[in-house]
Amino acid sequence: MSRISIRFARPEFESQVSQLLASLQILPKNPDLYTLACVHRSVLNEVTDGYSESNERLEYLGDAVLELVITEALFHEFPAKPEWELTDIRSALVRGRNLAQIAHRLHFAHAIQVSRGEYNARGHENPYILANTLEAIIGALYLDHGFERASEFILQHVYSTLPHILEQSLFIDPKSALQELTQEVWGITPIYQVIEEIWADHNKVYLISVSLHSVELGQGRGSSKKKWEQDAAENALGKKWEWESKIKGNRV
């Protein structure tokens, strides 16, 4: 296995994952599950020895566990809120940007195994990869320790961001919020445009830009139109102060 083609040699990779688990206070029964959870699919394009699978199946499982735990927690905490409002709050909690920020804070980037090219492009710090790895770790934790322990982890690290989301009104649909703002102030609707295809297969991810009067407001990533537009709109709203002055002359 060549060190040139991937980020870590196997012993170093396993050591990094072990350190991550220690920092998360996870005592693994099956360490291989967590190692797999940190394998990005780019590795499979470079080596086959010891790497026959990426973390995508664990990510799929973790996503389902995450959504169930968050749904149940919101259901019990807000008995008076209607379904649509709970859905909006849940979407904000499990949205890729929130998960990526959590994974970044927990230093997931130190343990993600990627190809050397992906590493040189700082792919291990890519928000999309960070969010997916967090979901994969949740999937591994569920298989290794069961639903209760996975639930504890989710409540501690993901659900705990709820006060910030409510305080900043991040549960409001970002695409709708951005469109209402731009139509009210400038009288036009933002334009979303694909600017890059990140991976070229059935799991293709797109990088898109949202703009107004030829001024870029933000960028987003996603595997579907709904996901990438929401991500880009949220990114734009988060840095409104950067672009608002550039288009003030076009106010209605």
FENCOR-V875505 format. One record per run of one state. SS is the DSSP state (H for helix, E for strand, - for the rest). FROM is the first residue (numbers start at 0). TO is the last residue. Records with the same first field share a line. If there is no record, write none. Layout:
SS=FROM-TO + FROM-TO
//
This chain:
-=0-4 + 6-8 + 23-29 + 37-37 + 39-39 + 45-54 + 77-81 + 94-94 + 105-106 + 110-111 + 113-113 + 120-121 + 125-125 + 145-145 + 157-157 + 167-172 + 185-189 + 197-204 + 212-213 + 222-223 + 238-238 + 250-251
E=5-5 + 38-38 + 112-112 + 114-114 + 190-196 + 205-211 + 214-221
H=9-22 + 30-36 + 40-44 + 55-76 + 82-93 + 95-104 + 107-109 + 115-119 + 122-124 + 126-144 + 146-156 + 158-166 + 173-184 + 224-237 + 239-249
//
